[in-house]
Amino acid sequence: MTIIKSSIYLKNHEHEALDTDVTEAFNVASGGERIPITLECFCQITRQTISYIKLSHPDFKAIAYGYIGALLSGDLINLNESTTTRIVSLFMMKASAHGNQLNLEAIPDIKEECLRIWKEESKKLDSVKVKFWSGWLLEAKKNSAHLNLQGVHKIYGHTFTNEIYESLQRHALKYMTVNVTNLNRMFVFMVKNHKSWPASTFSDPLRIEAFFNALLKETFIKAHNTGKNLHSTAKAWNAFTVNIESALIDSSIWARPFSDILPRVRTPTIKGEKTNITETKKGVLVKQKLITDIPLALTDEEAILLLFNDIEADIKLVVDWATAEANDLWDRCQRRKELAKKGRVVGLVPRFIDNDYLLACICTTFETNGYSLQFGTKYTFRIPPPVLAHTLGLPKSDALDPYKFLLVSQHHEITTAFLSELNLYDEHGNLSGFIKAGGTYQLVGYKDRRGPSLSELKITLNDRTVELVKQIIEITKPVRSYLKKNGDDLWRKLFISCGRGFSPPVITRYPAYNQTTIPSPRVQSILAAMKPHTSKNQAELEKYLTRLSLGSLRASCGVQVYLETMSVEKMSKALGHLRYNPELLAHYLPAPILEFFQSRWIRIFQKALICEAMKDSEYILEATQFSSIKELHIFLTNHALKDIPTHMEEPEKLNENKPIKKESRVYFSVSKGILTALLSLEKAVDNSTEPHRVNGYAKYWSRISSLITNEIESGYDQKLKSHLFEAKKHINHEAMEALIYGPAC
């Protein structure tokens, strides 16, 4: 029996058994923050109170021993041994300051006495308070979340609260995941306004409808005042009311309103072009779906640089950083195994042992005895547990995030939920999430948004990602073995972590960073690790990190597929969508960029007419000697691209007697000189040994060159073929090499 199953929900508990002065007396920093709340829990479940005067009374010793026994037994809260020892020591130190003769040095001697007192106390606990402090964990098939029912329990009583919880729990078990955001907002609203909405409200058809109308009003006023997306708020509200009806009204826990259904909000369909739009601090509207923020107002010039430069550079940064971090973790894991061959199994290590040999002995001991929550505490006097876990190459919090980014960068159909919930083994212990099929390996998991019948997702891996998954399995092996040995079903998951050091293993969380977490040492270390892979300054890098997630990387990679193929269908397939959605791209890119492709790029090549060649010299490169990529870009723009026909540009000048051809055409004028310049640039880009340094203009015109060549070669115009033949003979990619790496400005 563990009463406090998670410290996450403890912030919702109030102090009733401890006086304010007592709470302050035990509010110890540096690891003792849990003392006041766990002592409060102990007192409530054992029906005791502590005043400030009582701290110095002889009777306090029995309370203190019972509390220590509850901590040491693990019945009060689930903590590792080192944390428990630290909390007990800090409690004894603070308690002894009040003259109650608690001897800090006597902890080993009083352990048995403390456990005995707690064992007697545990036979007569307040069952209602035990339930109260156990929290209301709502569990679905694939996730769980805590309900904020503490206030409801206090105001409305145990029976009322427990009926709500049990009905919601039965309902949650039907679903893969559960979201408690609006449920908890409702509970807070109930407690804050309990005088207006007593328990009788929920058994009255008229009053319950009035309650939800009031809750609806507050929800949307608050969403509006805080700048929340009202369309998303409406969708979440409607889903919330459907769940309330299914869980609490259909089951007759609450009354059915006379209107038969709870109030709903109209949610008109919003086109993709209006989604994911945010205003920056400088007042610029941007599309925020990719790692790269895309301003809504862009010129063609800016669009070229953004799409062919910034998006690719942002993807490359996370891939380079993740590769280096994954390699480092793997090297540390392998080093542990090598050092284990050079040491011996040790218990308590002599203080004067050589550092190198100490580490070898620790590695030998770890490989022999395996992972445990107490392992790191044995060597604390020489190596802090978090540092030791890092040195041994264990999967600490965030350590496996680089592997997740690398998998998504290679297989864009992988989603955050897919990785978080991926089971490596099935319930029978068979390997099920990483299987060999048809000569290669597959990751097999689920993507719930595809629907129950199509939710299974099989991702065929390449050689690189097969190796990555094998490394993940090896790195997590010690933690996985510990979980399996202790009968914890988490051992089946692919991504598991040992927390900051040697903590109880958990499923890894999805990588997410924001302005609040930027100052933390953990995030600052990530920024420091990224600096060698980018030219961004500190402010730019911090902004980049706040935009980085598995979702934004996946979206950026999807857009990159589109830029390379000019096919929304291929982009949709790369993202693992079951059905092609013609508006898909509008969710990722703003209208100006879409217009750039549709009116200047796609139509140039999908509806192009290559005009009769201009009779310029094929020796154009020698004659012009372009000094910068911008100079070359201006030349090609002025002399190669021709605008759409006059009757489309200025329809008011159209002669009404002259018929218009329905097919719109965009003209591209070429000559031997133009072709020579384009082909030289294309070859320079193709031959580049540092493709990540190639600027956006160069990539843009190289792509155009390739498409023009294909158009001429697949056509029947012998004159154009002749010019292409001559241009190929005069390709001079050396003349372009300096330009493709130069700045685009």
N, C-alpha and C positions, 0 to 999 in steps of 0.2 A: 504494500500500500504506500503510494506516494501522494500526499495531499496536494501540495503545490506542484502541479505538473509543468508549469511554464511561468517564467517571470514576466512574460509579455503583458499579461492581463492584470498584474498586481497594481499598476498605476490607477486602476479603477476602484481600489479598496480604500476605505477611510479608516482612520484610527479611532477606536472606541474603547479598547481595553487599556491602552497606554495614555497617561497624561501627556500633554504637549511637552512638558519639561523632560519627561522620560524619553520621548521620541527624539528630542534634540540631543539628549545626553548620549544616545547610542547611534546617532547619525554620523558614522565614521566613514571618512573618505578612504581611498586607496584599497578598495576590496571589501569594505565593511558596509557598503550601502544597503545590503539586504538585511542587516540586523533588525532595524525597527519594524519592517513589514513582516518578517518571519516570526519575530517575537510577538507581534500583534496577533498573527495567526495562531501561534501556540496558545496564547492566553485565551483567545475566543473559543477555540475548540475544547480547552480544558476548563472553561468557565471561571477564569481568574482575571484579576485586574492588577495593574501596577501603578501606584502613585509615586511621586518623586520621593516622598518620605519613606515609602516602603523599600526603596533601594538600599537603605542603610539598616533595615530591620532584619533580624535573624531569620525570619520566615522567607526572605527573598532567596536564601541559599537553595531551598527545595525547588522553588520556581526555576532558578538558574540551572540546577542540575537536570531538571526535567527537560528544559529547553535544549541544553547541550546534548542530552541523550536522544532527543528527537532529531537533532541535526546529524549526530554521528550514525544513527541507525539508517539514515536515508529516507525515513518515513515522512519527514516534514517537507523536504524539498530535494529534488534530484540534482546534486552537485558532485563534481569529482572530489577525490580525497584531499587534494592540496587546497582547493577552495574552501572546503568544509573546515579543514584544520585552521586556515587563516581566519575564517569568520569566528570560530570558537575562541581562538587566541585573542582577537580584537575585542570580543564580547567580555571575556574574562578580564582583560586589561581595563576596559571602561567600567565594568561592574566593581572591580576592586578599588577603584578610585573613590568609591562612595562608602568605604569602611565596612564592607560586608565580609571581609576575610576570605575572599576567593583567591586561591593561590594559583597564579598562572603556571608556575613550574610543576604543579601537581596534576596537570591534565592527564598524563598517562595513568596516574594512580587512581584518579576518580572516574575513569572511563566506564568501568564496570558498574559503579554505583549510579552513574548517570543513566546508563542503559536500563538498569533495573527500575529506577524511578519512572522512566518514560514507559516501560512495559506495563507498569501498574496503571499509569495515567491513561494509556491508550485503550484500556478496557472499558472506560466510562466517558468516552468523548461525546460531545454534542453532535449528533448525526446531521442535524440541519446545518450547523456551522461548517462541518466537514465538507458537506456538499457545496456550501457557499464558497469555501476557499479552494475547492477543487476546480472551480471555474466551469464555464459552460462551453465546452469544446464541441463545435459543430463539424461533423466529419462527413465528407462526401467520398466517392470512390477514389478520387485522385488527389484531394487536398483537404485541408481542415482550417478552421479559423475560430477565434474565440468571440463569443457573444458578450456584449457589455450589459450583462443582466444584474450586476451588483446593485445598482441603484433601484432597479425594478424590484429586486428581492427585498430590499430594505423598506420601500414604500408600499408595495402591493402584497407582500407576503410570500412565503415559501410555496404554498400550493398553487397560487396563480402563476408564479414564475416557472415552477417546475412543469406545469402543464404546457406552457408555451415552448419551453426548451425541448421536452420530449416529442412534441408534435413536429417541431421544426427539424429535429434530428431524424425522425422517421422519413420526413419528406426529403431531406438532404441525401439520404442513402440511395435514392433513385437516380441521382445525377453524378456525373463525372467530377464536377467542380462546384464549389459554393462561393458566393460573394456576399459578405455580411455588411457591406458599407451602409446601405440604406436601412437594413435591419437595426444596426447599432444607432443610426441617427434617429430612428423611430423610438428606440428605448430611451435615449437621452431626452427627446422631446416629451415623452410620457412623464419622466421623472421631473423635468423642469416645470411642467404644467399639470402636475398630478391633482391639484385642487380643482382644475377645470375638467379633468378627465379621470374621475375615480374608476375603480375596478368595474363598477356597474356599467360604465360606458360600453364595454366590449361584449355585453350581453343584451344591448339595446339596439335594434335595427336602425333607429333614427340617430342615436348618439354616435354610433360607430361610423356612420357616413359623415357626420359633422366632424368627427375627429380626423378622418383621413383628408377631408377638404382643408382643414386647418394645417395639417402636416404638409399637404401639397403646396399651400400658399407659402409657408415658411421655407420649404425646400427651394422653391424657385426664386423667392426674394433673395435668399442667401446666395444662390448660384449666380444671380445677376450682379449682386453687390461685390462678389469676389471675382467676377470676370470669367466664370466657368462657361463652357460651351453648353448653351441651353438645349440644343438638339440632342447632345449626348445625355444631358440630365433627364430629358423627357423619355428617351429610350430606357434609361436605367430605372426611372420611376415606373414605367409600364411593366417592366419585367418584375420589379419588386412587388407590385400589387397583384400580379398573377400568382406569384409564389405565396403571398399572404392568403389569397383565396384558397389555393390548393392545400396549404399546410394548416391553416388555423380556422378557416371558415367552412370549407367542405367537411372538415373533421368535427365540426360543431364545438370546437374550443371557443370560438368567438361567433357572435351573431352574424347572420347574413343581412346586409343592408336591404331596405325596401326596393332600391333600384336594381337589385340582384348582383351588381358588380361594383367594385370600388372605382373611384374616379380615375379616368385615363386622360392622357394628354395626346393631342394630335401630333404626329411626327412626320411631316412632309419629307419626301425623299430629297436628299441633298446630293447634288452632283459632285463628282470627285474633285472638280476644279475648286470647289468651295470648302474642301476639307483640309485639315492640318495647316491652317493659316494662323500665324501668330505675329503680333507686333513687337518688335525689338525695343530696347530702351531708347534707341535713337529715333523711334517712330517709323521704322521701315517695316512694311508688311512682308513676311517671308513664308515660304512653304517649308514646314518642318516635318519631313518624313524621312529624309536621308540624313547621313552624318553631316553633309554639307547643307547649310541653310541656303535656299534659293529665293532671292528677292523676286517679288511679283513684277516689278518694273525693270526690264532689261532690254538693252539694245542687242542687235545681232552680234556686234563685236563682243559684248559682255557674255552673251550666251555661249559663243564659241569657246572662250577661255574657261568659263565655269564648267561646261560639260566635258570638254576635252582635256582639261587640266585639273581643276580642283577636285572633282568627284573621284577621278582616278588616284590623285595624290592622297586624298583622305582614306581611300580603301587601302592603299599601299602602306600608309603609316601604321594602321592597326595590324595589318598582316606582318609587317617587319617586326613590330614590337612583340606581337604574340609569338612569332617564331623564335625570337631570342629568349623570351621568358619560358616558353615550353622547353626549349633546348636546355636552359639552365636548370629547371626542375628535374628533367630527365637525367641530366649529368649528376646532380646531387643524389638522386635515387640510386644510380649505378655506382657512384663513389661509395655509398654506404655498404653496398654488397662487397665491393673490393676491400674496403677497410676491415670488414667483418672477418676476412681471412687472416688478418694480421694480429688480432687481439685475442682476448680470452673472456669468458663469462665472469662477470664480477657482480658482487652485491654492493655493499658500501665501499666506495672508492677511496683509497688513502689520499689525503689532501696534497701530498707532495708528488703525486704521479705526474709524469711528463704529459703535457697537453696533447701531443700527437698520439701518444700511446693510449691516453685516456679516451680519446675519440674512437680509436680502433676498438678498444674494449667495450665502449658503449654500443658501437655498431654490432659487435659480436653478440653481446647480450641481447640486443633488440632482435637480431635475426634468429636467435635461439628461443627467446621467451615470447616474442611477439609484442604487439601493441597492447597497452593497458593505460588506464586513466592515471595510474600512479607512477608510470615509468619516468616521466620527466622530473618528478619531485626528488628522485634519488640523487640527482646531480645539480640541484639548484644552486649549491654553493659555488659551482664552477661555471655552469651554463644555464641561463634562465630557460624554462620550458619552451616558450615561443621560439627562442633562438635555436634550441636543440631540435625542435620539430622541423624548422627550416633547413638546418644543416643535414638532417637525415633524409631530406627529400620527401617529407610526408605531405599529404594533400591538405594544407591549411586552408582557412577561409580565403577565397579568391584565387588560390594557387592554380586551380584548373580552368579559370576564366579564359586564359589565352587559348587553351585547347578548344573551347567552345567557339571562340571567334574564328579560329582556323577552320573548323568544320563547316561553319556557316559560309565562310569565304569560298570554300570549295564546292559546297552543295547548298545552293540558295533556297531549296525547298525546306530546309531545316528551320523550325521555329523555336522560340524560347521554351514554350510549353513542351514541345516534342523532346528536347534535351533534358529538361527538368524532371520529367516523368518517365524517362526511358528506363525500362527494366532490362538489366543484363541477363538475369535468370528468371525463369518462371517459378510458380509456387512449389514445383516439385524439384527445384534445383537444377533444371536443365538449362543450358545456354540457349536463350531465345531472342535476345535483342541484338546479337552480333553473330550472324550465321554465314556459313560459306554456301554459296549457291551458284552453280554454273561457272565454276572456276574463279569466282571472285567473292568478296564479302559484302554483306548488306547490314545496314542498321535497320532494325524493325521496331517501330514504335507506333504511336497514335497521334493523329491530328483531329481533335474532336470537332472542329468547325466543319469538317467534311461530312458530318452526319454519322450515325451509328454503323450503317452498313458499309461505309467507305472510309471509316476513320483509320484503319490500319494503313500505315505508310512505310513502304520499303525503299530505302535509299541505297543504291548501288555505289559502293565506295571505290575510290581510285587507290593506287599504290601508296600515295602519301597519307591519305586519311585512314587507310587500313593500319598503317604504322602508328598514327596518332592514337587510334582507339586501343591498340595493343599496349601502348605506353600508359594510357589512362588506367587500363586494367591492372598493369603491373604496379603503378604508383599507389593505387587505392587498395592493393592486395592486403597489406597489414591491417588496415581499418576494416576492410570487408570481412577478414577472418575473425576479428574481434566481435563484430556484430553477429556473425553466424554462430559463433561459439556461445554467445549470450542469448540466442534465440530471438534476435531483433530482425524483423523482416526487411529493414532498410538495407541489409546486405545485398539484396537483389538489384538495387539501383546502380546505374553506371556511374553517376556523379555523386560521390559522397565526400564529406570533409571532416577533419578532426578539429575544426574551430581554430582558435588562436594558438593552440599547442596540443595538449593531450586531453582535450575535452570530449564529452560524449559525442560520438559521430552523428552527423546530420546530413540531410540532402543539401547539396550546394544551392545557393540562391542565384538568381539571374544577375548578371553584371549590370549595375546602374549607378550613375554618378550624378550629383547635382551640386548647386552652389553651397548648400549646407555642409556637404561632406568634403568639399575641396580642401579646407584647411587641415583635415585630419592627416596624421602621419601615414596612414595606409594609402590614401589617395595621392599624397605628395610623393610617396615612393614610386607610384605608378607614373606620375608625371616625369619624375627624374629618369625613369627607365625609358620613357618615350623620347626624351630630348635628343639622344644620339641619332634618331631615325627621322628627324624633321628639322626644317629651318624655322618653324613657328617659334615666336617668342613665348614667354610664360603666360601672358594674358590670352594669346591666341590658342595656346595648348590647353589652358583651363576651359575655355569655351568649347574647344573640340571635344574634350573629355565629357562635358555635360551633355553633348549631343550623341555620344557614343553608346550604343547598346547593340544587342544581337539583332533587334528589329531594324534599327537604322542601318546597320551594316548590310543586312539582308536586302533592304530596300535599295541601297546604293548599288549593290551588286546586280540587282534586277535591272536598274536603269542602265548600268554599264553593258549588260547583255543587249539591251535595246540599241544603245549607241553603236555597238559592234555589228549588229545584224539588221538594224532598222526594222525589226519585226516585233510588234506587240505580242503576237502569238508565241514567239520564242521566249520572250520575256515572261509571259504568263506560265509557260511550261517550266521554265527554269525556277520559278517561284513555287512550283508544285500545285498550281491551281487546277481544279478539276475541269472548269469551264472557262473558255476565253471570254473576257469581258472587254469590249471595245473601249470602255472608259477607264480601263486600268491605269493607264499612264497619267491620267488627270489627277490621280490620288498622290502621285509622286512629284510631278513637275507642274509649275504654274502655266497659265495660258500663254504668256509671251514666248516661252520656250517651245511650247507645243506649236504655236503659230510659226515660229522660226523653222521648225522641221517641216511642217505641213505646207508652208507657202514658199520656202526658199530652198529647202533641202530635198524633201521627198519628191516634190513635183519636178525638180530639176532632173531627177534620174528616172522617175517612174513615168513621166510624161514628156521627156526631153526630146528636143529636135536639135541635133548638132548641125549648125549652119555650115555653109561653105567656108572652107578654111581661109583665114587671112594669110596673105603671102609674106609673112615675116620670116626673118632668117632663123635657122636652127642654131646659129651661133649667139643666140641672145644672152646666154649667161656670161660669155666672155665680154660682150659689149656693155652690159648693164652693171655687172659686178655689184649685186645687191649687198648693202652693208648691214642690214638687220632683217629679222623675220617680219617686222612690222612693215618695212619697205616692200618686201616681197608680197606680203598680204595685200597691201594697197594696190600694187601693180596688177596682181591676179584679179582682184575685185573689180578694178576699173576696166581691164582689158579682156577678161575671160567671162565673168558673169554678166549676162544681159537681162534686164528687167522683163517682166511679163509684157505681152503685146499691148499696144496703145489702147485698143478697144476695151481692155480690161482695166488699165490704169485710169483712163479718162473716158468713161462711157458716154459722158455728155457730148463728146465730139464725134460720136459715131454717126456715120451717114445712114439714115434710116432705110435707104434703098439697098444697102449692102448687107447681105445676110452674114450672120455670125456663125462660125463653126462652134459646135457645142464643146468640143474638146479643148481645154485650156492647155497652152504650151508655154514652157519657159525655155528661152534660148541660151545656149552656152557656146560662145565663140571660141574656136581654137585655131591655132596656127602651129607651124613647126616650132616656133619659139616658145609659145605657151606650153605645148606638149613637152618640149625639152625641159623647161623649168619644172613642170609638174612631175615628170618621170624622175628627174634628178632628185627632187625633194622626197618623193616616195621611196626611192632606193636608199637615200640617206637615213630616213626614218626606219626602214626595214632592217638596215645593217647596223643600227645603233646598238652599241654594247651597254648603254645605260638608258634603256627605254623610259625609266621613271623620270629622267631629266628632260625628255623631249617636251617642248612647250605646246600649248593648245593649238595655236595657229598651224604649226607644222603637222600635227595629227589630223587636223581638219582638212588641209589641202592634200595630204597624203591619201586620205580616204576618198576625196573627190577624184584624184588622179586614178586610183584603182577602178572606180566606177566608170570613168570616161573611157579608159582603156578597154574595159569589158564591153561597153556600148559600141565602140568602133569595131572591135574584133568580132562581135556577134552580128554586125550589120553588113550591108552590101555595097557601101560607098567605097569604090576603089581609090578615089582621090584621098579620102581620109585615111584609108589603110596605108597609102603611100606616105603620107605625112607622118603617121605613127611610126612606120618603118624607119624613116629618116631620123626622127626624133630619138628613137631608141639607140641609134648609132652614135648620137652625140650626148648621151647621158653623162653628166659630170657630177656625181654625188659628192665628191670631195669639196666642190664649191659650196655645197649646202650644209656641210657638217657643222660649221661654226654657227650657222643661223638657227639650226633646230634646237640648240641648247641655250640660245640667247634668251634674254627676258622678252616677254611678249609685249611690253609697253614701248 
